[in-house]
Structure formats: structure tokens, C-alpha cells
Amino acid sequence: MEHLGTIMWTSKRLILRRFEEKDAEELYLGYINQKEFLYYANKERKTLEEEKMSLININNKYKDNNYYNWLITLKDTREIIGSINLRVIENNDSVEFNYAIDNRYTNKGYMTEALEIVKDFCLNKLKIQRFQEGCCIENIASKKVMEKCKMEYEGTLRKYIKLKDGYHDMCIYSIIK
């Protein structure tokens, strides 16, 4: 596995870049306080000050070459529409990812486009063996994104995700190099 850190990527419609402290207000007003994000991420609403502190923390982590956390923006307007990050699992050359998108930008193929960029980066540049993630069984949109990215459904972990309303089953998807 080769580490390159969080480097900027572009596609036809998107820019994947590092978070910056100046992004705090746009993030605060955008998806990080939306109902679906808070539910599936199992988080509480943040204040603007908390978001600023979070971005300082993220920026400190960018010093590590094995830290991967992208902000997703529209190429033409530079509007923030989501994020995607990786958790590296060194002992088996794999990564797990998490993503979120602003509800105002769903059903337009943006998250599929962003995940394709990150998937290709992981398989071809980082030289990982396994690219994987799971989602709450009720999260139909996330399942569709992973399926569109040619990830295979592997199975369901029963009562694996604890959310505010209790435990939920988690569908696991992966692609193997």
C-alpha cells in the first residue's frame, strides 16, 4: 500500500479537495446540520464554532500521509455539496469509506461520480486490495451509489449500526482488486 495523502481530484462536474477553515460557515449552513446526515452519521447538530474547531482538527490531520478526507464541490460554482473520507486498514491493505451529500444535490449522480474518483484512486494509486463500506439497510440511496460504482453486495451484518432510534442491520459492499 502506498500513501499519498489527500490530494485534489477533478472530474467533469466535481472538485474533490481538502477542507479549509474558511469552509466552516458554508458547511454549517449546508448538509452537516441536515436531518438525514445527522441521522445516518449518528451526530448532533453543530454550532458554527464547533464546525470551525472541527476544521482546525481536520487540517492538522492532513499532515499525515495516510489521512484522506475530501470536500466535494461543484466545479462550475465551487459550492460545497458533500464530503468523502477513508479509513485505512493497514494490516490487510484495505480502506473503508464514508460519504455524505447535501440533500439539495441528491439524485443527480454527484456522489456516484465522487465515489468513482476515490475508488479509482484507492485501487490504482494507493494499490489497495479491498475497497469497502456498509450502510444502514434502510438507506436505499447509499446502496444505489455503491451498486452504480460496481461494488458487490457481500451480506448483511445484523443489528450492527446503533442510531438514535436503536440498532439497524448494515449491508456490506466491496470491490476487490
Long-range contacts (C-beta under 8 A, 24 or more apart in sequence): 1-88, 1-90, 1-93, 1-126, 1-127, 1-128, 2-125, 2-126, 2-127, 3-65, 3-66, 3-88, 3-126, 4-65, 4-125, 4-126, 5-62, 5-64, 5-65, 5-66, 5-67, 5-68, 6-62, 6-67, 6-68, 6-69, 6-70, 9-70, 9-117, 9-118, 9-121, 10-75, 11-75, 11-113, 11-114, 11-116, 11-117, 12-75, 12-113, 13-74, 13-75, 13-76, 13-110, 13-113, 14-72, 14-73, 14-74, 14-75, 14-110, 14-113, 14-114, 14-117, 15-72, 15-73, 15-74, 15-75, 15-78, 16-70, 16-71, 16-72, 16-73, 16-84, 16-114, 16-117, 16-118, 17-70, 17-71, 17-73, 18-59, 18-62, 18-69, 18-70, 18-71, 19-55, 19-58, 19-59, 19-69, 19-71, 19-83, 20-55, 20-59, 20-71, 21-52, 21-55, 21-56, 21-59, 23-55, 23-71, 23-80, 24-48, 24-51, 24-52, 24-55, 25-51, 26-79, 26-80, 27-51, 27-55, 27-80, 30-80, 30-81, 30-102, 31-80, 31-81, 31-82, 31-100, 31-101, 31-102, 31-103, 32-100, 34-102, 34-103, 36-103, 37-100, 37-103, 39-163, 39-164, 40-100, 40-135, 40-136, 40-139, 40-142, 40-163, 41-98, 41-100, 42-161, 42-162, 42-163, 42-164, 66-90, 68-95, 68-118, 70-114, 70-118, 72-101, 72-110, 72-111, 72-114, 74-110, 81-105, 81-110, 82-110, 82-111, 82-114, 84-111, 84-114, 84-115, 84-118, 86-118, 86-122, 92-129, 92-130, 93-127, 93-128, 93-129, 93-130, 94-128, 94-129, 94-130, 94-131, 94-132, 95-122, 95-126, 95-128, 95-130, 95-131, 95-132, 96-132, 96-133, 97-131, 97-132, 97-133, 98-133, 99-142, 99-145, 106-141, 107-141, 111-145, 112-145, 112-148, 112-149, 115-145, 115-146, 115-149, 116-149, 119-149, 119-151, 119-175, 123-175, 123-177, 127-177, 128-177, 129-176, 129-177, 130-174, 130-175, 130-176, 130-177, 131-174, 131-175, 131-176, 132-172, 132-173, 132-174, 132-175, 133-172, 133-173, 133-174, 134-160, 134-161, 134-170, 134-171, 134-172, 134-173, 135-170, 135-171, 135-173, 136-161, 136-163, 136-168, 136-169, 136-170, 136-171, 137-168, 137-169, 137-170, 137-171, 138-168, 143-171, 143-173, 146-173, 147-173, 149-175, 150-175, 151-175
